[in-house]
Amino acid sequence: GSSVGAAIVRRGEDLAPAIAEALRHDERALVEEYLTGRELTVAVIGNDAPTALPVIEIVTKRAFFDYHAKYDTGESEEIVPAHIPDDVATRAQDLALRAHAALGCRGMSRTDFVWSGDRMATLEVNTIPGMTANSLLPKAAQAAGIPFGDLLARVVDWALEDARRRRR
């Protein structure tokens, strides 16, 4: 979590050390293409009728949105709602809703994208996104007019709703 063990590899000789570092944190390492563009994230909340929240753009001073960019003061800016064309925002929200449904997510998820003009690439779907008052999902909820306490109450209600369904 939080991009611990993640690295950008630009030269072949740096791949093995990057994988070794990743394997210090887990039994498996994922190697994927480096994508350039603007980083966007869309939170989705709800169970049977999920809602996509406003798109957030992440602008970091670092090479990518790594651990330090996420948690060190002043290393990144999270713009909500993102300053992007409406059709791009709608497309990102639609893709996040589709990912949420396809993966059978319940309660909440957050899908990260890289957008570069005509291309919207999915980086990941986070099924347990951060839920501190400073985390991305609560920031998007706040922009949608949902205070942090209300968001937490909704998440608990959705979990209880699922628990009641399993008992039937």
HELIX and SHEET records of a PDB file:
HELIX    1   1 GLY A   12  ASP A   14  5                                   3    
HELIX    2   2 LEU A   15  LEU A   23  1                                   9    
HELIX    3   3 TYR A   67  TYR A   71  1                                   5    
HELIX    4   4 ASP A   86  ALA A  102  1                                  17    
HELIX    5   5 LEU A  136  ALA A  143  1                                   8    
HELIX    6   6 PHE A  148  ARG A  167  1                                  20    
SHEET    1   A 4 THR A  51  ALA A  52  0                                        
SHEET    2   A 4 ARG A  38  GLY A  46 -1                                        
SHEET    3   A 4 ILE A  56  THR A  60 -1                                        
SHEET    4   A 4 SER A  76  ILE A  79 -1                                        
SHEET    1   B 4 THR A  51  ALA A  52  0                                        
SHEET    2   B 4 ARG A  38  GLY A  46 -1                                        
SHEET    3   B 4 GLY A 107  SER A 116 -1                                        
SHEET    4   B 4 ARG A 119  ASN A 126 -1                                        
END                                                                             
